[in-house]
């Protein structure tokens, strides 16, 4: 039975392409759209190398076609184009949706040859705006329709790729409010997080959580420096948790550990690795940090944290500016500034607990109105229907 709020895609096969199914925002959106495609009566294929979210994809009704599509090697890209062309024929694929550059080049070539509708989602502000790098990035603007995941991203695409605005559809990422709801997080789930993070039940410190893969532009070093600038008295009431997968970046993890030791913050900061229960992690935390040094195209951390009724401190650029309402749902700090982040931490921790809670409640209402998973699914299905039924 199809969802009556969605276009009827009965008999249609949609294939999304993404390098892997790790736990990032683009990957989770892929699963969410597989759920929507099957919910609208269609068949949802995902071409990917797989990963953590394979089970979630299967539960959503999606079907994984395992192929190495992450390579940037031109020979591999051309070879994958032929394979995708064959898949389009074999599975009678009606539309291809690419979410990353290397596989998008293969998909673009295959859809041109087969005259198959092609959609891209511009998930990030890719580095490089000149020469070969700009050409490589340009494939994400070659969709018959291009989805931008924030107004900031849409403006970036228009400016960098000189794309007509009528080819861009702005669809913010959505939050799954069935999962990110503070009312449904059990004490057992919270206790499991506390145990994993070595936080005692009687620990009265304010927990600052910075979630995100351990890579330099996510701002973990900025957060460490920010804590170092606070007074000893201020720090003794805080504990910073860096939660995220290193994805093989052992050198960067060592740099973070060195920075913690050099600033004598061993008792104030924990690096805890990947967290598989983010709703419970947000529930345990008091304030969420997202100090990315590069603009976030959307800012899923900020949206999810607000959905969990937590105050948020973000870097004041990119799509995060569209999520955090200054002084009402959190605060925005100067990008790359440890002093700016420290000022934001000082500002929110200086509020009475009731005021912090109210900030979280306002944030929850704000994101529920604007950034739902259902809105993302409905709007993306409308893009598909627009191309499938011109």
Buried (B, 14 or more C-beta within 10 A) or exposed (E): EBBEEBBBBEEBBBBBBBBBBBBBBBBBBBBBBBBBBBBBBBBBBBBBBBBBBBEBBEEBBBBBBEBEBBBEEEEBBEBBBEBBBEBBEEBEBBBBBBBBBBBBBBBBBBBEEBEBBBBBBBBBBBEEEEEEEEEBBBBBBBBBBBBBBBEBBBBBBBEBBEBEEEBBBBBBBBBBBEBBBBEEBEEEBBBBBBEBBEBEEEEEBBBBBBBBBBBBBBBBBBBBBBBBBBEEEBBEEBBBBBBBBBEEBEEBBEBBBEBBEEBEBEEBBBBBBBBEBBBBBBBBBBBBBBBBBBBBBBBBBBBBBBBBBBBBBBBBBBBBBBBBBEEEBBBBBBBBBBEBBBBBBBBBBEEEEEEBBBBBBBBBBBBBEBBBBBBBBBBBBEBBBBBBEE
